[in-house]
Amino acid sequence: MKRLLFLLLLPAVLLAQRKQGNPLDSLSPNMEMLTHFGERADFSPDNQRVAFMDKSFGDAFVIDLKSRIIRCLTCSIPGAAFLRLMHLSNGDYILIGPEKFIDSNISRERDNELWYLSSKPGSKPIRLNQRMHEGAAISKHSMLISFSETSGDHPEFPKDYSRLMIAEVDLSGPTPSLIHVHKVYESNDDQCSLEAQDFYDNDSKMTFTCYVNKAEPRSSVGLAKVMGIDLKTGKVTDFSQSPDTYNECEGIFPDGKFTAVEGDRQVAELGGEHGMRNIDIWKLRLDGTGKDFVRLTHFNDYEGWKASNPVISTDGKRMAFQVAHTSDRAGVGYGIVLYRF
């Protein structure tokens, strides 16, 4: 009887493997703490700088990777409440966020929009008159940009509808604007809510995340798939092929053969709920089989911790990501870590 009870309890014992403490106290030799505050990093096209936000609905910063000098780009703007800062191919920036902060839900969803910010000192953000959902895909080679629109930021849309849009940032006029705006893909239900991620193969293809709302009965936060679209043919591919796990693509490798993924596959060994909270960073080969996943970080080995929001340098030599807590809302971070491949 005792032996039977032991065998029944053994799986639970094997799952209870998370460590106590702080993963930043045990960084591997190929990692270093780049900043002790901030979230949502982004490499410049020449890999000389990393842009990041100090906090959600906060100010935008950039750090020089040689001098380690940090500059604030929006601190002269009263009430700045941005969520993301991303480099354009010409060295300027795209800012994402509301004009002003109302509350974390309205400002992140209904009022979320795109802004242009010149890299010239003292520049002010210029509204691009485009509401959008969460993040954007921005080319490192051209002025191409992609973003998604949903019923959350466009109340006139049907409930649960979302679509991927492509546009170009045009600087030829008196003020920056978006031109050639057009739809490339759409979803009509909550089994695939869309978010643009990264261009690759000379901007002919793009990765995006398909969020699956409460697809798994034991998960209250929903799951996600790594998807890709050929912008010439319209063909869509499910790259992760893992319907029972969370897989959010974040950061393309320059050869276009791999992407970094916020994934929860380690939950099978460590226990806990599937979804966006118990995540670490994985590397996925974009061959469509979903079989080649390699774990890159082990922050979720520690109770209450995760690594998230990875980006890859355009030379493929480094990755930047943020350290975060599993209890936080997606995107919240407490410092940027630099990872050398």
Helices and strands as residue ranges (DSSP letters): H 2-15, G 23-26, E 31-35, E 39-43, E 49-53, E 60-64, E 70-72, E 84-87, E 93-97, H 104-108, E 113-117, E 126-131, E 133-138, E 144-150, E 162-170, E 177-187, E 193-200, E 205-212, E 223-230, E 236-238, E 247-252, E 258-263, H 267-270, E 280-285, E 293-295, G 299-301, E 305-312, E 318-325, E 336-340
